[in-house]
Amino acid sequence: MPKRVNDEGQVWAIPVGRFGFCPAVVARSADPSDPVGFSLIYVWPTPTDELSNPDDLPTLRDWGTAWVGLVARRPFSTKRWTLVGSIGGFDRDEWPMPPWSEWASRSEDAVAGWSVATSGEIPSMTVIANDPVTREVGEVFPPWAIVTAPSALEKGLTNHLKESDGSVFDMAVEPIDVDPERVRQWREYGAEVRSRDVAIEPDALPAGRRTDRSLAGGEWLAFPARGGGFGAGLFMPRPPEHSRVFSDGLVLVFGRVWSTWPTLAQARELTIDDAVALGQTSMICVRDGRWRVLGRDTPFDADRWPLPMWWTVGDTGASVDIRTADGVLNIPVDPEVLERDPEAGSCWSRSGVSYSSLEVFPAGKYATDYMVDSFGVTPARIQTWRQINRHIESALGRPASTLWIDD
């Protein structure tokens, strides 16, 4: 049985450069058997040069401000951070497992895509409920904050103390206000959600690196949708590695939102006509448990799920250039068809998108024009893909999917 690398109530010192240390309290420790192993910590952004007695640390409600988030095992197991000691008589109620606020849009409109995602009492990125709320309610709760590299949090805290934005690559640390009333709201809202008679999640594959790395075309995925509820996606056969752009693969997302986690049977009812987005993305969300793998459709049916091949419009505007093992082939295509979607051949391959951006699409009303133009899927586009693919398949004498599938 693995041992815990930290325990609830422990206080750790996080180095913050010339400012010294910031104290961090472990409010919920990681399950030793969890392949991901997040702990919930509260950080008091008040630096000190001394590692004081943990019992001298004020209770969360008296801090005034705090950073709260999920942190992976590394800074504890490697002793990168210094263990100060443990709070005597640690009281969970004083350090609650908070629900998390999310938004598809931070518009001034109070109902523009806010939701509150609640996990169980065990620290995890897998949520049990994702309720749509007004902006006023959403701002009561802390935003999702996940740390897998401790140096990122250290740099972010240091930048905050320096009142600097840092570089575009630095983690933004924005402490939130805390007081007795807010701590009470977090505790009571979370307790109410956890008392509901709802399935925590479908019979999904476990989170972790093994599930992430074993993904193959035809895997059904489910995830919390931005703005509330849960959406579904289909992991497509992997494009060749040379055509992946900072991503693990290609995901087709659907315009359906369920109030609870969908089942594999519900996902399998979806068709290509329900698709709303297509994009390359990282599957770190599967490793960390935010997205869950419901199961697989085997064998994968490329005819049921058509994708545009990787092509570019030829010089005349009446043909496409296809790169094959034998070189570049120029294939005539009806120019009227090409005009309907002239960038279809590169729409899925020209860039990656964050998984959080794909989470915006199921609700169908929060994506920006740029996102829709770049990653949106419509029945008209699908029809164009099919027509262009037929031209190419006829010329090559083989299925279009054989040009890019690399599973």
Phi and psi in degrees as a GROMACS rama.xvg file:
@    title "Ramachandran Plot"
@    xaxis  label "Phi"
@    yaxis  label "Psi"
@TYPE xy
-60.9762  150.4  PRO-2
-94.5292  151.896  LYS-3
-70.9307  141.921  ARG-4
-95.1417  -9.54369  VAL-5
-155.212  162.854  ASN-6
-131.847  156.803  ASP-7
-59.7914  138.215  GLU-8
91.0342  -7.89599  GLY-9
-70.9936  147.821  GLN-10
-115.563  126.958  VAL-11
-118.447  147.551  TRP-12
-98.6724  120.415  ALA-13
-98.9936  121.6  ILE-14
-69.0064  135.735  PRO-15
-132.287  54.5579  VAL-16
61.5819  -137.314  GLY-17
-68.257  -10.7457  ARG-18
-81.7795  -13.6302  PHE-19
103.585  -115.276  GLY-20
-135.647  153.046  PHE-21
-114.203  132.296  CYS-22
-75.6686  139.75  PRO-23
-126.967  130.531  ALA-24
-104.831  127.978  VAL-25
-80.1334  109.071  VAL-26
-88.7454  -31.2651  ALA-27
-142.765  127.436  ARG-28
-92.5869  157.602  SER-29
-71.0665  143.663  ALA-30
-69.4634  124.012  ASP-31
-57.9519  -27.8632  PRO-32
-86.3954  -5.34909  SER-33
-74.8275  123.54  ASP-34
-66.4978  -20.0168  PRO-35
-90.4086  -55.1077  VAL-36
75.8784  51.2188  GLY-37
-84.0171  146.88  PHE-38
-116.454  148.31  SER-39
-91.5976  124.924  LEU-40
-127.146  149.912  ILE-41
-111.663  129.758  TYR-42
-112.653  128.037  VAL-43
-91.325  111.35  TRP-44
-78.2749  46.6195  PRO-45
-121.453  98.5663  THR-46
-71.1379  156.19  PRO-47
-144.567  155.991  THR-48
-93.2343  -10.6439  ASP-49
-116.492  144.415  GLU-50
-89.7806  94.2451  LEU-51
-82.8329  171.492  SER-52
-62.3361  125.988  ASN-53
-55.2968  -31.6161  PRO-54
-72.5944  -11.7466  ASP-55
-85.9925  -7.81488  ASP-56
-74.0678  130.947  LEU-57
-61.662  157.647  PRO-58
-72.859  152.836  THR-59
-46.4726  -44.053  LEU-60
-60.1715  -19.6829  ARG-61
-102.603  4.11444  ASP-62
-71.349  -37.9942  TRP-63
93.777  -51.5299  GLY-64
-139.02  156.914  THR-65
-157.952  152.01  ALA-66
-106.016  134.795  TRP-67
-132.007  138.994  VAL-68
-172.916  177.601  GLY-69
-98.7677  132.039  LEU-70
-126.011  131.899  VAL-71
-69.802  172.559  ALA-72
-65.8226  -25.3332  ARG-73
-52.1439  -49.6992  ARG-74
-66.1393  -20.4924  PRO-75
-86.9438  -45.8795  PHE-76
-69.0835  -32.1829  SER-77
-91.7246  -3.49239  THR-78
59.4649  28.4913  LYS-79
-60.5419  -40.257  ARG-80
-93.8009  154.619  TRP-81
-97.6131  127.604  THR-82
-76.5667  120.448  LEU-83
-86.5278  -39.5053  VAL-84
153.215  -162.783  GLY-85
-126.308  146.295  SER-86
-74.923  125.968  ILE-87
-68.3178  134.049  GLY-88
61.6624  40.8252  GLY-89
-52.148  129.276  PHE-90
-111.216  111.42  ASP-91
-55.8785  -38.0333  ARG-92
-61.7626  -26.8495  ASP-93
-80.8083  -13.4822  GLU-94
-133.459  71.3067  TRP-95
-71.591  158.609  PRO-96
-81.6125  103.392  MET-97
-80.2565  147.938  PRO-98
-65.9959  161.543  PRO-99
-119.341  139.429  TRP-100
-90.2432  144.006  SER-101
-138.144  162.074  GLU-102
-150.877  144.143  TRP-103
-90.4127  -25.184  ALA-104
-148.95  138.418  SER-105
-102.186  36.0755  ARG-106
-60.0452  157.047  SER-107
-65.5645  -19.722  GLU-108
-61.1865  123.516  ASP-109
-66.5718  -16.2107  ALA-110
-113.605  21.1482  VAL-111
-86.5642  74.6545  ALA-112
78.7456  27.862  GLY-113
-91.9776  147.194  TRP-114
-148.356  161.316  SER-115
-121.445  120.648  VAL-116
-103.182  127.554  ALA-117
-118.186  129.156  THR-118
-99.2683  178.731  SER-119
-74.5392  -172.629  GLY-120
-73.0312  -18.0232  GLU-121
-84.1676  130.373  ILE-122
-62.0752  122.855  PRO-123
-161.793  152.936  SER-124
-84.1136  -6.52319  MET-125
-82.5606  123.126  THR-126
-100.4  156.041  VAL-127
-100.923  -18.3168  ILE-128
-152.279  149.439  ALA-129
-141.732  86.4746  ASN-130
-90.5211  132.851  ASP-131
-68.6719  137.444  PRO-132
-140.941  170.729  VAL-133
-79.4164  163.26  THR-134
-58.9541  -39.5563  ARG-135
-57.6879  -43.2457  GLU-136
-71.8045  -44.3864  VAL-137
-57.9839  -35.7796  GLY-138
-74.3656  -6.84348  GLU-139
-71.4284  -27.8292  VAL-140
-104.279  153.381  PHE-141
-71.8485  150.941  PRO-142
-74.7993  156.03  PRO-143
-55.4632  134.207  TRP-144
-142.466  119.579  ALA-145
-123.41  131.214  ILE-146
-125.542  116.651  VAL-147
-106.446  -22.241  THR-148
-113.967  109.24  ALA-149
-58.3225  -30.6552  PRO-150
-61.3917  -29.4653  SER-151
-66.4309  -42.7614  ALA-152
-68.0355  -40.6322  LEU-153
-59.4873  -45.1003  GLU-154
-67.273  -41.3211  LYS-155
-62.9836  -41.9895  GLY-156
-65.0553  -41.2712  LEU-157
-62.6845  -43.4913  THR-158
-61.4376  -40.9991  ASN-159
-60.6325  -44.82  HIS-160
-67.6739  -29.7365  LEU-161
-82.6851  -4.7455  LYS-162
57.9785  42.8563  GLU-163
-119.886  144.699  SER-164
-77.9664  -16.2275  ASP-165
68.3874  -161.161  GLY-166
-90.8707  171.806  SER-167
-66.5661  -17.088  VAL-168
-92.0399  -8.08306  PHE-169
-81.1504  145.569  ASP-170
-67.9993  132.593  MET-171
-85.2901  123.085  ALA-172
-110.61  114.431  VAL-173
-124.224  92.4019  GLU-174
-58.1017  150.079  PRO-175
-110.474  158.82  ILE-176
-72.1405  137.759  ASP-177
-131.721  143.099  VAL-178
-157.165  172.786  ASP-179
-54.5327  -38.1988  PRO-180
-68.4342  -42.2863  GLU-181
-68.3326  -40.8754  ARG-182
-60.743  -40.6695  VAL-183
-62.0063  -43.069  ARG-184
-62.1351  -43.5476  GLN-185
-59.695  -46.1174  TRP-186
-65.0672  -45.5675  ARG-187
-74.477  -38.7355  GLU-188
-63.3119  -46.7212  TYR-189
-61.1122  -41.6957  GLY-190
-64.1332  -38.778  ALA-191
-64.7523  -45.2121  GLU-192
-64.0952  -43.9062  VAL-193
-68.6788  -16.3319  ARG-194
-87.1368  -6.94336  SER-195
-68.7907  151.515  ARG-196
-90.2188  72.8438  ASP-197
-128.893  151.385  VAL-198
-68.975  132.45  ALA-199
-63.521  -41.9004  ILE-200
-168.112  161.89  GLU-201
-69.6068  178.399  PRO-202
-75.8702  73.4741  ASP-203
-97.1045  165.547  ALA-204
-67.352  152.375  LEU-205
-68.6805  153.298  PRO-206
-69.1357  167.352  ALA-207
129.38  167.553  GLY-208
-63.6236  -35.4382  ARG-209
-63.0432  -44.904  ARG-210
-64.8297  -41.7577  THR-211
-57.7395  -51.3405  ASP-212
-76.028  -16.5649  ARG-213
-94.7646  4.11943  SER-214
-58.118  140.289  LEU-215
-141.908  165.592  ALA-216
-56.3606  132.805  GLY-217
102.697  0.849584  GLY-218
-77.7898  129.724  GLU-219
-89.0399  133.143  TRP-220
-119.49  152.618  LEU-221
-133.566  151.883  ALA-222
-158.68  157.982  PHE-223
-68.1823  130.37  PRO-224
-90.4959  139.942  ALA-225
-65.0879  128.71  ARG-226
98.1657  -4.67528  GLY-227
120.385  150.038  GLY-228
80.2778  -166.166  GLY-229
-133.262  142.231  PHE-230
-114.61  178.766  GLY-231
-134.977  151.902  ALA-232
-141.746  163.58  GLY-233
-122.816  123.131  LEU-234
-78.4777  120.512  PHE-235
-86.1858  160.129  MET-236
-51.9627  137.989  PRO-237
-66.3367  130.837  ARG-238
-64.7189  162.008  PRO-239
-53.71  146.288  PRO-240
-57.7396  -34.3728  GLU-241
-68.7945  -15.3651  HIS-242
-104.038  5.22563  SER-243
-87.8872  135.745  ARG-244
-111.613  97.5926  VAL-245
48.3441  47.795  PHE-246
-149.671  168.406  SER-247
-98.602  -20.9436  ASP-248
171.464  -168.183  GLY-249
-113.999  132.317  LEU-250
-124.401  133.047  VAL-251
-99.931  124.26  LEU-252
-109.632  145.898  VAL-253
-113.997  153.461  PHE-254
-89.4184  55.8792  GLY-255
-135.132  135.093  ARG-256
-122.925  127.822  VAL-257
-105.261  151.1  TRP-258
-74.8062  -23.8733  SER-259
-127.884  175.173  THR-260
-56.1428  127.933  TRP-261
-71.3432  155.862  PRO-262
-93.1328  169.77  THR-263
-61.6375  -39.6868  LEU-264
-62.1721  -39.9555  ALA-265
-67.8257  -40.9011  GLN-266
-64.1343  -38.2043  ALA-267
-67.9681  -12.7493  ARG-268
-77.2796  -14.1147  GLU-269
-73.101  152.156  LEU-270
-127.593  174.146  THR-271
-60.2806  -27.7955  ILE-272
-70.8401  -14.6693  ASP-273
-88.5527  -6.20343  ASP-274
-69.8131  143.069  ALA-275
-128.862  -13.2596  VAL-276
-156.125  152.609  ALA-277
-144.372  123.732  LEU-278
-160.676  150.824  GLY-279
-75.2599  139.831  GLN-280
-155.559  167.749  THR-281
-83.9415  140.398  SER-282
-96.3931  22.8611  MET-283
-59.7576  -23.5366  ILE-284
-66.7855  -26.7974  CYS-285
-76.5269  -42.8546  VAL-286
-57.7524  -42.7348  ARG-287
-85.5772  -6.9478  ASP-288
92.6711  1.79513  GLY-289
-72.0492  -46.5486  ARG-290
-95.113  139.098  TRP-291
-116.951  146.406  ARG-292
-93.014  116.476  VAL-293
-80.8079  -32.6687  LEU-294
152.619  -179.16  GLY-295
-123.285  144.694  ARG-296
-93.8361  117.375  ASP-297
-127.563  134.076  THR-298
-77.6021  161.017  PRO-299
-69.3415  130.795  PHE-300
-101.478  99.6619  ASP-301
-66.2543  -27.0165  ALA-302
-71.2528  -33.2762  ASP-303
-73.8069  -29.1201  ARG-304
-123.248  74.2472  TRP-305
-69.492  139.947  PRO-306
-126.281  147.367  LEU-307
-70.3136  140.214  PRO-308
-75.6965  169.126  MET-309
-85.3873  102.9  TRP-310
-140.074  165.471  TRP-311
-126.753  151.682  THR-312
-68.6974  133.487  VAL-313
-69.4629  172.176  GLY-314
-60.605  -31.4648  ASP-315
-85.8382  -12.2725  THR-316
77.4574  5.29159  GLY-317
-123.398  21.7626  ALA-318
-157.043  167.558  SER-319
-126.586  149.878  VAL-320
-101.772  126.504  ASP-321
-116.116  131.2  ILE-322
-92.5108  122.541  ARG-323
-125.755  177.416  THR-324
-62.3894  -23.1291  ALA-325
-91.8153  3.02896  ASP-326
117.028  -167.968  GLY-327
-90.8088  125.988  VAL-328
-106.669  137.92  LEU-329
-103.046  121.089  ASN-330
-121.443  124.262  ILE-331
-63.2038  138.991  PRO-332
-140.853  143.408  VAL-333
-53.6158  119.345  ASP-334
-61.4303  -29.7183  PRO-335
-65.5556  -34.915  GLU-336
-69.2952  -44.1568  VAL-337
-60.5393  -36.7017  LEU-338
-64.7858  -23.9253  GLU-339
-70.168  -29.9133  ARG-340
-155.465  69.6264  ASP-341
-64.3173  -17.2693  PRO-342
-107.176  13.598  GLU-343
-58.2688  -34.6864  ALA-344
-67.3618  -15.7126  GLY-345
-122.862  7.94395  SER-346
-64.2919  -31.6775  CYS-347
-98.3867  -13.0482  TRP-348
-109.004  -11.5103  SER-349
-78.2235  -20.2541  ARG-350
-163.631  159.036  SER-351
-94.0576  169.324  GLY-352
-140.145  147.109  VAL-353
-69.1513  148.945  SER-354
-62.9748  -30.1288  TYR-355
-65.6759  -30.4734  SER-356
-69.9214  -37.5735  SER-357
-66.0604  -26.9289  LEU-358
-67.9503  -14.4906  GLU-359
-77.3597  -26.2582  VAL-360
-71.329  -34.5619  PHE-361
-55.8091  -39.6762  PRO-362
-69.595  -22.823  ALA-363
76.0312  11.1526  GLY-364
-138.209  6.40953  LYS-365
-115.404  -13.4739  TYR-366
-69.292  142.93  ALA-367
-74.4911  163.931  THR-368
-58.8673  -38.9227  ASP-369
-61.7656  -44.6574  TYR-370
-63.3655  -41.8635  MET-371
-65.2714  -44.469  VAL-372
-63.5234  -36.7562  ASP-373
-85.4264  -38.0427  SER-374
-125.87  -4.05112  PHE-375
-69.9851  147.911  GLY-376
-123.642  131.899  VAL-377
-131.932  159.452  THR-378
-55.3879  -37.4239  PRO-379
-64.8782  -41.2294  ALA-380
-66.0817  -41.0221  ARG-381
-61.1741  -41.6627  ILE-382
-62.7062  -40.4231  GLN-383
-64.483  -42.6837  THR-384
-57.6208  -44.9701  TRP-385
-60.9452  -42.9811  ARG-386
-66.1657  -44.7045  GLN-387
-66.2291  -40.7796  ILE-388
-60.1278  -38.0427  ASN-389
-63.7672  -40.1415  ARG-390
-59.0991  -46.1676  HIS-391
-68.5561  -43.8375  ILE-392
-62.0155  -38.3161  GLU-393
-64.1549  -40.5016  SER-394
-71.4817  -35.7395  ALA-395
-87.2309  -24.7838  LEU-396
72.9665  27.6375  GLY-397
-155.188  162.72  ARG-398
-61.3869  144.453  PRO-399
-60.004  -36.1817  ALA-400
-63.0856  -22.3321  SER-401
-70.7151  -11.848  THR-402
-80.2398  -18.6581  LEU-403
-135.618  -14.8347  TRP-404
-68.6894  132.919  ILE-405
-141.563  51.1241  ASP-406
